[in-house]
Amino acid sequence: MGDGEGKDAAAPTPFDPRVEEGEPSIVKGFRYTPLFEAQHEDRYQRRSLIRQYEDVHHCRLVVMIDEITLESVTYFAELLHDVEESQDLHLMLCSPGGDGETAVRLGRMAQAACRDFTVVVPEDAKSAATIMALAAHRIVMGPSSDLGPIDPQVSVRGRGFVGAKDLVQAVEEALDDVSRRSDTYPLHAALLGGIDSTAVQYARSALARTGEMARQAIEGNPDRTPEQVNELVEQIKSLLIDGPRSHTAVIGAAEAERCGLPVQSLLPHDPYWRQIWAIWTRYFALGPVRVYESGLASQVHRLKE
């Protein structure tokens, strides 16, 4: 898989665990070519920052920047395959959301792989990504961090993922307008192109299952008692499920703490936040990308702008 920082042609991974930090990349007694190393220099720099983070926090750090889909399961498993059950796992997560059912699976996968699971949110972890974070022992957030309502999203032809609540509301308002002003039908038909009755029914069914999906995610943390699960499910309802009128509602660290989520809130000048930001900006500088990366694994694709 190419990384968008050169050509997408297959190439040997620059991450050889036998090579000490800071040493040239050597495999079977020979170096990579100067051009190859130059093309992958940013990877080496990110790897170094990841290693420094792991040394400071005594954990394994993995990075996921992507929409959450079924494809995410295999890529995320790649990041977890060498994590030991006795280790703490930190996930730097940035995602606009995606499939909630898959997010529940990813949270369970992370918890099963480690001793203690932390989600680090440098910017957005919305919708399905928030569901994934519900499985964590703690959620690290700073001034720019943003969770979101966990109303599910529906894949609509030609539009990608759309908030189920927004979709249902748009259709219901269109039907109401057409019932009162029949001449508006062509306009609404054009605006809602690609949305059929099956998508609307799926959105309604998904909305009805939101509470159960949140419960499953929260239960993904095996250290929570049934009583703690019930309490947290009730606490998050008003902020993450019932209250928000829009799928894009902003939920920062203060709001997340108020609804009972295990948030570690950091100030801008906190050394921990500065370390997180130093890593995050390396990925931000790549432009639109999908990333599954750690000290040993690297799947980075540049997206079309």
C-alpha positions in Angstrom: 0.0 0.0 0.0 1.5 3.3 -1.0 1.9 6.1 1.5 1.3 9.1 -0.7 4.8 10.5 -0.1 6.2 9.1 -3.3 5.0 6.5 -5.7 2.4 3.9 -4.7 4.4 1.0 -6.1 5.1 -1.9 -3.8 8.3 -1.4 -1.8 10.0 -3.1 1.1 8.8 -1.6 4.4 11.3 0.8 6.0 10.2 -0.5 9.4 12.6 -3.3 10.3 12.4 -4.0 14.1 15.9 -5.3 14.0 17.3 -1.8 13.3 18.1 0.3 16.3 16.5 3.8 16.4 18.5 6.3 14.4 20.4 3.7 12.5 20.3 3.4 8.7 17.7 1.0 7.3 19.4 -2.3 6.7 17.8 -5.5 5.6 19.9 -8.7 5.0 23.2 -6.7 5.0 22.4 -3.9 2.6 21.0 -0.4 2.8 17.9 0.9 1.0 18.9 3.2 -1.8 19.3 7.0 -1.1 16.2 7.8 -3.2 14.1 5.2 -1.3 15.2 6.6 2.0 14.5 10.1 0.9 11.0 9.2 -0.3 10.2 7.6 3.1 12.0 10.1 5.3 8.7 11.3 6.9 7.9 7.8 7.9 11.2 7.5 9.8 10.5 10.8 11.5 7.0 9.7 12.5 8.3 6.4 13.7 10.9 8.2 15.9 8.1 10.3 17.5 6.0 7.2 18.1 8.9 5.5 19.8 9.5 8.5 22.0 5.8 8.6 23.1 6.0 4.9 23.9 9.1 5.3 26.0 7.5 8.2 28.0 4.1 6.6 28.6 5.2 2.9 28.8 2.7 1.8 26.2 2.2 0.8 22.5 1.0 3.7 20.4 -1.0 3.1 17.2 -2.5 5.8 14.9 -5.7 5.5 13.0 -6.9 8.3 10.7 -9.8 7.1 8.6 -13.6 6.7 8.1 -14.7 3.6 9.9 -15.8 0.9 7.5 -15.7 -2.9 7.4 -12.3 -2.5 5.7 -11.0 -0.9 8.9 -11.2 -4.2 10.8 -8.3 -5.8 8.9 -6.1 -2.7 8.9 -6.7 -2.2 12.6 -5.9 -5.9 13.3 -2.5 -5.3 11.6 -1.7 -2.6 14.2 -2.6 -5.0 17.1 -1.0 -8.2 16.0 2.1 -7.8 18.1 0.6 -6.0 21.1 1.1 -8.0 24.3 -1.8 -8.5 26.7 0.4 -7.1 29.5 0.9 -3.8 27.7 -1.1 -0.6 27.7 -2.4 0.4 24.3 -2.8 4.0 23.2 -4.8 4.8 20.0 -4.4 8.2 18.3 -7.8 8.4 16.6 -9.0 11.0 14.0 -12.2 10.1 12.1 -15.4 11.7 10.8 -17.3 8.5 11.8 -18.7 5.7 9.7 -20.3 2.4 10.6 -21.2 2.1 14.3 -21.4 -1.7 14.4 -17.8 -1.8 13.1 -16.8 0.7 15.7 -18.1 -1.6 18.5 -15.9 -4.4 17.0 -12.8 -2.2 16.8 -13.2 -1.2 20.5 -13.6 -4.8 21.5 -10.5 -5.8 19.5 -8.4 -3.1 21.2 -9.5 -4.1 24.7 -8.9 -7.8 23.9 -5.3 -7.0 22.8 -4.1 -5.1 25.8 -4.2 -4.5 29.6 -5.4 -0.9 29.5 -6.8 1.0 26.5 -6.5 4.8 26.0 -8.0 6.8 23.1 -6.1 10.0 22.2 -8.2 12.6 20.3 -6.0 15.3 18.7 -8.9 16.7 16.6 -12.2 15.0 15.5 -13.4 11.6 16.6 -17.0 11.9 15.6 -20.0 9.6 15.5 -18.7 6.0 15.1 -15.3 7.1 16.3 -17.0 8.3 19.5 -18.6 4.9 19.8 -15.2 3.3 19.6 -13.9 5.7 22.3 -16.7 4.6 24.7 -14.8 1.3 25.1 -11.6 2.9 26.4 -10.4 3.2 30.0 -9.7 6.9 29.3 -10.1 9.4 26.5 -7.3 12.0 26.3 -8.5 15.4 25.0 -7.1 18.9 24.5 -8.3 22.3 23.3 -8.9 21.1 19.7 -10.4 17.7 20.5 -14.0 17.0 19.5 -16.3 14.1 20.0 -19.8 13.9 18.5 -23.3 12.6 18.7 -23.5 8.8 18.2 -26.5 8.8 16.0 -25.6 6.3 13.3 -24.7 7.1 9.7 -26.1 5.6 6.6 -24.3 5.1 3.3 -26.1 6.8 0.5 -25.2 6.3 -3.2 -23.3 9.3 -4.4 -23.2 11.0 -1.0 -21.1 8.7 1.2 -22.1 8.5 4.9 -25.0 10.7 6.0 -26.2 11.1 9.6 -29.3 8.9 10.0 -31.0 11.6 12.1 -30.3 14.3 9.4 -31.5 11.9 6.6 -34.8 11.1 8.3 -35.4 14.8 9.2 -34.7 15.9 5.6 -37.1 13.3 4.1 -39.8 14.1 6.6 -39.6 17.8 6.1 -39.6 17.3 2.3 -42.7 15.1 2.5 -44.4 17.6 4.7 -43.6 20.4 2.3 -44.8 18.4 -0.7 -48.1 17.6 1.1 -48.7 21.3 1.5 -47.2 22.5 -1.8 -47.3 19.8 -4.4 -45.4 22.0 -6.9 -42.3 21.6 -4.7 -42.0 17.9 -5.5 -39.5 18.3 -8.4 -37.3 20.5 -6.2 -37.2 18.0 -3.3 -36.8 15.0 -5.7 -33.6 16.7 -7.1 -32.3 17.6 -3.6 -32.9 14.1 -2.2 -31.6 12.2 -5.3 -30.1 8.9 -4.4 -32.2 8.4 -1.2 -34.8 5.7 -1.5 -37.3 4.2 1.0 -34.9 1.4 1.9 -32.2 3.9 3.1 -34.8 5.8 5.1 -36.1 2.6 6.8 -32.5 1.6 7.5 -31.8 5.0 9.0 -34.9 4.7 11.3 -33.9 1.2 12.4 -30.4 2.3 13.1 -31.6 5.2 15.2 -33.7 2.8 17.2 -30.6 0.7 17.9 -28.3 3.6 18.9 -28.8 3.1 22.7 -28.0 -0.7 22.4 -24.9 0.1 20.3 -23.7 2.5 22.9 -24.2 -0.1 25.6 -22.2 -2.7 23.6 -19.4 -0.2 23.2 -19.3 0.7 26.9 -19.4 -3.0 27.8 -16.3 -3.4 25.6 -14.2 -2.3 28.6 -14.1 -5.5 30.6 -13.1 -3.7 33.8 -16.6 -2.0 34.1 -19.1 -3.7 36.3 -22.7 -4.0 35.1 -23.7 -1.2 37.4 -21.0 1.1 36.0 -22.2 0.2 32.4 -25.8 1.0 33.3 -24.8 4.3 34.9 -22.7 5.5 32.0 -25.3 4.5 29.4 -27.8 6.7 31.3 -25.3 9.6 31.6 -24.4 9.8 28.0 -28.0 9.7 26.6 -28.8 13.4 26.9 -25.5 14.6 25.4 -24.6 12.0 22.8 -28.0 10.4 21.8 -31.2 12.3 22.5 -30.1 15.9 22.9 -28.1 16.8 19.8 -30.2 18.1 16.9 -27.4 17.9 14.4 -24.9 15.1 13.6 -22.2 17.8 13.5 -22.7 19.0 17.1 -19.4 19.8 18.9 -18.6 17.9 22.2 -15.4 19.0 23.8 -13.6 17.8 26.8 -15.7 19.7 29.3 -19.0 18.5 27.9 -17.6 14.9 27.7 -16.6 15.0 31.3 -20.0 16.3 32.4 -21.7 13.3 30.9 -19.4 10.8 32.8 -16.9 9.9 30.2 -13.4 9.0 31.5 -11.7 12.1 30.0 -8.2 13.2 30.8 -8.3 16.9 29.8 -5.1 18.6 28.8 -4.2 22.3 28.6 -2.4 23.8 25.5 0.9 24.1 27.3 0.8 20.7 29.0 4.0 18.7 27.9 1.8 15.7 27.2 -0.5 17.7 24.8 2.6 19.2 23.1 3.9 15.7 22.5 0.5 14.6 21.1 0.4 17.7 18.9 3.9 17.1 17.6 2.9 13.6 16.3 -0.5 14.7 15.0 0.9 17.6 12.9 3.2 15.1 11.1 0.0 13.5 9.8 -1.9 16.7 9.2 1.0 17.9 7.0 0.4 15.0 4.6 -2.9 16.4 3.5 -6.0 14.2 3.2 -4.9 10.6 4.1 -6.1 7.4 5.5 -3.6 6.1 8.1 -3.0 2.9 10.1 0.5 3.2 11.5 2.6 2.2 14.5 6.3 1.7 15.2 6.2 -1.5 13.2 3.3 -1.2 10.7 2.6 1.5 8.1 -0.4 1.7 5.8 -0.8 5.3 4.6 -2.9 6.3 1.5 -3.3 9.8 0.1 -6.9 10.6 -0.6 -8.1 12.5 -3.6 -8.9 16.1 -2.7 
